Amino acid sequence: MSESMAIPNSSLLFSSNKHTPLTFTNPSKYLQFCQSSLVFTSHSLKHKKDSSILASASSSFPVINVDYLESEFSGHGVSFAEIGESCVVRMRMENGSLTTLMLPSGLITSYKARMWHGGTVELLHTNVADGGDGNAVIQGGVSLGLMLGIEDGMNKWSPKTWVLHDVKGSPQEFIQVELMSSDSEKTVEIKYTVTLHPDNLTSEIAVTNSTSSSIQLIGSFLSHLTVSSPDATYAIGLEGSNYLNKPPVETHFSIIPPDFKDKQTGQGQSWVKTVFPGLLPNWGSNGNADAKCVVKEDEEIELVEDDNYAQLTDKMSRIYTYAPTRFSFNDRGRRNSVGIGRDGFEELYIFSPGSTKDFYGKYSFVCTGPSAMLKPINISPEDIWRGGQFIYNPNM
């Protein structure tokens, strides 16, 4: 772990990844299988070509050779499994903590953390749905959605696929997996590092700008944390924080109840487009946009959190513009806590579907993550920008 992501004392805006659905016959058994060990999805084999300077890295699906990965990277507490055209990377610590992520999407689908009672508990919320024609769609977990645009806002690029670059560490101390993605001109490169420690999971990015112009980064980490029920869950440590009420961030991996989506079908501009005209010209204008976030004027009123032990009973979707870099969630139903931290990002996103959903059901989660959605991050020519998040387990 980098020094900037130190463990404290004691889980998108959009994604260009498409699901290639996977065949299944029993959704409930399929979900149990995904959360227990191996979870997976695929990208679409068809990507739109972008003629801009920051074009997509490739329009073809990368071939994953699991035998090569096993021979090249085994021995660090990591194992690989091939399912269809996808690869599951399984990271397991000696104390039992376990994380699984998928290639080439980079989606983290499971984080089983060691508990005080000696067992492990799943901290991430993942849902497998029937996509029609016997196909499965996986949502939830921890996803990364980024878009990078040249300063004038006319050209943009977002990572569609991730390639395994390196594996480090050991099951006794930490296990680190490095993924890479770059634009077709190799002028913008992102290193995505996932590190599993005995008591925390970190996700960090390093964006290298090799162009002759400044670029802007907009996006977020989205971590779906499973809870017994939102009304049994409390956000601790956000008192005095400034926030704006915003529509939920919708991506290919985000889980949003239908009643929230209905509120996004009105007319109007995307709030991101309003703040940054030209950077994301298609947002909110048609059904092909990667993210849909329609804002009303009354959602521009900045409020202040007045509760240091805020119960998530009510539906909420917020972007905190001024908040601590570390806070926590306490779930009385599951009798556990989860610490959340960020580095590099100034904003914080929190979304909860509220207490109207069934306990331990599809919408029993809270989604959070560091973000840069109201104000983009500027990266100068020949510069490297770093940021990330951690999910800390204080229950050992």
FENSUL-V87486 format. One record per helix or strand of 2 or more residues. SS is the DSSP state (a for helix, b for strand). FROM is the first residue (numbers start at 0). LEN is the number of residues. If there is no record, write none. Layout:
[[SS & FROM & LEN] [SS & FROM & LEN]]
//
This chain:
[[a & 2 & 3] [b & 21 & 2] [a & 26 & 10] [a & 65 & 8] [b & 77 & 6] [b & 85 & 7] [b & 97 & 6] [b & 107 & 7] [b & 119 & 3] [b & 125 & 7] [b & 134 & 6] [b & 141 & 9] [b & 155 & 2] [b & 162 & 8] [b & 173 & 9] [b & 187 & 10] [b & 199 & 10] [b & 214 & 12] [a & 229 & 3] [b & 232 & 4] [b & 241 & 4] [a & 257 & 5] [a & 270 & 5] [a & 296 & 4] [b & 302 & 2] [b & 308 & 3] [b & 315 & 7] [b & 325 & 6] [b & 335 & 8] [b & 346 & 6] [b & 364 & 15] [b & 382 & 10]]
//
